[in-house]
Structure formats: C-alpha cells, structure tokens
C-alpha cells in the first residue's frame, strides 16, 4: 500500500512539473495564413522569375498566381530538396557573391503556402511584377 501511495505521489509531481504537450496549444495564437500575394510572390519574383517568365529558359512562368498554382506541389518539392533555384557551387570551397539560393525562411514559407492549400490571398497585396532587360544581358561582346 505504501508503494502505491509513493507511485501516485510521484505521478502527481511529474504531472505538475512536466505539463503535457497539449497544455497551452489552444491558447497560442494561430499562425498567420501564408498566401501567394503577400508571402510567396516576393520570393518568386526575387529568386525565380529571372528564368521562370515568358520567353526564358524555364518551362513555365511563375509571375502570377494563375501560373504558379498548378505547380505548387512541384515547387515545394524542388525548393525543399534544393534543386531550385539551381546553384551548383560547393559552399565548402569559399564564399560566392550573389548566390542563387533560398534561405531556410524562404523555403519554409513556400512549404507552408503549399501545405496550407496554396491560397492566393488578396490580389491587391501582390507586389508589382519585376522588370527585366530584354536581349543580351552580360555586357557587349568584344567580337
């Protein structure tokens, strides 16, 4: 009987000291919804639109929600595995200027957008489309 009382006492102390994972989950504010317009478009415009726009090397555009939405799961897969944006420089051999890599925060934002249903959000919050120079962009050839 004494052993039973000691075990119950330890269980109560443990329960009071180490609250369950469920405690406080409902009291926390829900995470803000990630949308294309407010969160994803700025990333795509900065990191992806250079190639993913009409007339460029990528096979599809990512300039609008209508363009990007059908590719949402593929985009998530490509960025979480770091296939996109392509950057084959080995970081073990020095620092590179202007690396074409997504930050962990940018990857998490895109993944959250897809996992949350790839919602558009308020189209008025979409930033202006980036502008690009047409034609040759790496300087005038010498020959």
C-alpha positions as CSV (number, residue, x, y, z in Angstrom):
1,X,0.0,0.0,0.0
2,X,2.8,2.4,0.8
3,X,4.4,1.7,-2.6
4,X,1.1,2.5,-4.3
5,X,0.9,5.9,-2.4
6,X,4.5,6.7,-3.3
7,X,3.9,5.9,-7.0
8,X,0.8,8.0,-7.1
9,X,2.7,10.9,-5.4
10,X,5.5,10.7,-8.0
11,X,3.0,10.6,-10.8
12,X,1.3,13.8,-9.5
13,X,4.6,15.6,-9.0
14,X,5.6,14.6,-12.6
15,X,2.3,15.7,-14.0
16,X,2.6,19.1,-12.2
17,X,6.2,19.6,-13.2
18,X,6.1,18.4,-16.8
19,X,2.7,19.5,-18.4
20,X,1.5,17.6,-21.3
21,X,2.1,18.8,-24.9
22,X,-1.5,19.7,-25.2
23,X,-1.3,22.3,-22.5
24,X,-1.3,25.8,-24.0
25,X,-1.8,24.7,-27.6
26,X,-5.3,26.2,-27.8
27,X,-4.2,29.4,-26.0
28,X,-1.5,30.2,-28.5
29,X,-2.4,32.5,-31.4
30,X,-2.8,30.6,-34.7
31,X,-0.1,31.1,-37.2
32,X,-0.8,33.6,-39.9
33,X,-2.0,32.2,-43.1
34,X,0.6,32.1,-45.8
35,X,-0.6,33.4,-49.2
36,X,0.8,33.8,-52.7
37,X,0.1,37.5,-52.9
38,X,1.7,38.6,-49.6
39,X,4.3,35.9,-48.9
40,X,5.2,33.8,-51.9
41,X,5.2,36.2,-54.8
42,X,8.0,38.4,-53.4
43,X,10.2,35.2,-53.1
44,X,9.4,34.0,-56.6
45,X,9.9,37.5,-58.1
46,X,13.3,37.8,-56.4
47,X,14.6,34.3,-56.8
48,X,12.8,32.5,-59.6
49,X,11.3,35.0,-62.1
50,X,14.6,35.7,-63.9
51,X,14.2,32.2,-65.6
52,X,10.5,31.5,-64.8
53,X,8.9,34.0,-67.1
54,X,7.7,34.0,-70.7
55,X,10.4,33.7,-73.3
56,X,13.1,32.5,-70.9
57,X,14.8,29.1,-70.2
58,X,12.4,27.7,-67.6
59,X,9.5,25.6,-69.0
60,X,6.7,27.7,-67.2
61,X,6.1,31.1,-65.8
62,X,5.8,31.9,-62.1
63,X,4.8,35.6,-62.4
64,X,1.1,35.2,-61.4
65,X,-0.9,33.1,-59.0
66,X,-2.6,31.5,-62.0
67,X,0.8,30.5,-63.4
68,X,2.2,29.2,-60.1
69,X,-0.8,27.4,-58.5
70,X,-0.8,24.3,-60.8
71,X,2.9,23.8,-60.0
72,X,2.6,24.3,-56.2
73,X,3.5,20.8,-55.1
74,X,6.3,20.6,-57.7
75,X,7.6,24.0,-56.5
76,X,7.6,22.7,-52.9
77,X,9.5,19.6,-53.8
78,X,12.1,21.5,-55.9
79,X,12.8,24.1,-53.2
80,X,12.9,21.7,-50.2
81,X,15.3,19.4,-52.0
82,X,17.3,22.5,-53.2
83,X,17.0,21.5,-56.8
84,X,15.7,25.0,-57.4
85,X,17.0,27.6,-57.8
86,X,19.9,25.8,-59.4
87,X,23.2,26.6,-57.7
88,X,25.9,24.0,-58.0
89,X,28.7,25.9,-56.4
90,X,30.1,24.0,-53.4
91,X,29.9,26.1,-50.2
92,X,32.8,24.2,-48.8
93,X,35.2,26.0,-51.1
94,X,34.6,29.6,-50.3
95,X,32.0,32.3,-50.3
96,X,30.3,33.4,-53.5
97,X,28.9,36.7,-54.4
98,X,25.2,36.8,-55.2
99,X,24.5,33.1,-54.6
100,X,21.2,31.9,-56.1
101,X,20.0,30.0,-53.0
102,X,16.8,30.3,-51.0
103,X,17.1,30.9,-47.3
104,X,15.7,28.4,-44.8
105,X,12.9,31.0,-44.1
106,X,12.0,31.3,-47.8
107,X,11.9,27.5,-48.2
108,X,9.7,27.2,-45.1
109,X,7.4,30.0,-46.4
110,X,6.9,28.2,-49.7
111,X,6.3,24.9,-48.0
112,X,3.8,26.4,-45.6
113,X,2.0,28.0,-48.6
114,X,1.7,24.7,-50.3
115,X,0.8,22.8,-47.1
116,X,-1.9,25.4,-46.3
117,X,-3.7,24.8,-49.6
118,X,-1.7,27.2,-51.9
119,X,-4.1,30.1,-51.3
120,X,-3.9,33.3,-53.4
121,X,-4.8,35.8,-50.7
122,X,-5.8,39.3,-51.6
123,X,-4.6,40.1,-55.1
124,X,-4.1,43.7,-54.2
125,X,-1.3,42.7,-51.9
126,X,0.7,41.1,-54.7
127,X,3.9,43.2,-55.3
128,X,4.4,44.8,-58.8
129,X,5.9,42.5,-61.4
130,X,9.6,42.7,-61.7
131,X,11.1,44.3,-64.7
132,X,13.9,42.7,-66.8
133,X,16.1,43.9,-69.6
134,X,15.3,42.3,-72.9
135,X,18.1,40.8,-75.0
136,X,21.8,40.3,-74.2
137,X,22.4,40.9,-70.6
138,X,26.1,40.1,-69.9
139,X,27.8,43.1,-71.5
140,X,28.6,44.0,-75.1
141,X,30.6,41.2,-76.8
142,X,34.1,42.3,-77.9
143,X,33.9,40.3,-81.2
